Amino acid sequence: MRRHQRTPDPLRLARRRRSARGLTLVELLLSAALGIVMLGAAVAVLLAAGRMRRNQQLLSDANEEARTALRLVSRAIAAAGAGGPVYSVTGADGTPQQRPAMLFTNGVAALHDGDMPQRPDTLTLVRYGADRRTVLVTPLAADRVNVAPDGRLTTTPGVQAEIFQDGEGALITNFQRAMLVPIQAKNITMDGAVARNVVQLDMPGTVNPLQLQDPLIPIEPGATVFPVRVVRFHVMYVEAVGKTPARTDLVMETLNPRTLAPLVPPERTVLAKDIEDFQVQWGYDRNDDGVADDGFSDQGPTETLLDPGLTFARISISARTSSTLVSDEGEYVVQEDTPFERGIDLGGAPRPEASGHRRRVLSTVVLLKNVAATRI
C-alpha cells in the first residue's frame, strides 16, 4: 500500500510573509482617508443638528414669550368695562372727569433702530383684580371707604388688608356708574355701624369720593369694589448695552389714575422681549349679528365715551428671535416684512435688510363681552 504524499504549496511561505508584513502604504492611506471622510460627515451632521436645535429653541422661545404676552393682553382687554365702560376720576386739576375703560392710540411710538421702523400701537386700560373683589359695607365718606370680602366668592378668605395690593386703586361700581379712587393706606378696623371688622381704605386728601358720586344713580352699600390698576401696554425701545444689541420690548406700565402719567419710580413689567410690532384693530357690530360690520380697522376707542357698537378687538404681536439664526453657510438673511408697516417714515432712506432674525406674527381676536354688556 502506497503512502499518500502531499504536494507542497510553493506560495504558502509567501502568504505567511505577507501576512506578517501588515498593510501597505497605499492601503493605510486609503483607510485613513475613508476614516476622515466618515468622521467629517459625522461631525457635520452633529453640527447641523446643533444649529437646528439652537434655531428651533430660539424660535420656540420667541413664540412662547409672544403667546404668553398675547394671552395677558387679551385677558386684560376682555375684562375692560367689567365695572362699567366709563368711570369717574379726580383729574390732575382736582376736578371730576369721565374716562372710558379703554384708551387707544394708533401708532404713537416710532422705533429708533433702522431695521425696526414700525409704529406700534398703545393701549391704556383699567386692569381688574376680579378674583379679589370686595363689597362696599358703609356709605361713601369724604376720606375713606370701608369694604369686606365678597361673600359670593367661595375662595375669598377672611377680612384682610392684603386684598388690595400696593399700587392698586379701588374701582367702586354698581355696574351703572363707577368711580376710581387711589388708596393711600389700608388697615383692618372695627366698624361700629356693621359690628364687624372691615378693611378701611384711606384716600388722599385731594380725592373725595363724595364729589365723584352721581346723584341720579348713587353708589350705596352693597356695591362692588374691584382692586384695579390703570396700565398701559406699549412697545419700549431699549438702547444697546455693550455687546447686547438694541431691541424693543412689549411692556405693561402702571399709571397714575389721576394724571395717566407713569409712576415715579416706574413700575414696568416686560411681557416679551424682541417685539417688533404691537397692533390692535377694532371691529364694530352695531346690528348685533355677531360679525364685525366692516371688518377690522384702526378706528378705536379714543373719545370720552365708548362706542356702543364696539364688540371685537384683534391683537397682533410681531416677535423676533433674541439671537441670530445660523446655517451651515453662516447667518440667515431674512427678507420679510411684517404686515403692519403702514405709516413708515424712513426719511427716504432704503429699508435695510434684516440680518439673522426670524419674525413670527401672532394674532388673536377678543370678544369685548363686558363692554358690550354695559353699553350706554
Secondary structure, DSSP 8 states (H G I E B T S, - for coil): ---------TTHHHHHHHHHH---HHHHHHHHHHHHHHHHHHHHHHHHHHHHHHHHHHHHHHHHHHHHHHHHHHHHHHHTTTT-SEEEEE-TTSSEEEEESEEEETT-----STT------EEEEEEE-GGG-EEE-S---SSEEEEEE-TT-TT--SS-GGGS-TT-EEEEE-SSSEEEEE-SEEEEEEETTTTEEEEEEE--TT--GGGG--SSS---TT-EEEEEEEEEEEEEEE--BTTB--EEEEEEEEE-TTT--B-SS--EEEEESSEEEEEEEEEE-TT-SSS-TT--BS----SSS--TTEEEEEEEEEEE-SS--EETTEE-EE----TT-TT---TT-----EES--EEEEEEEEE-HHHHHT--
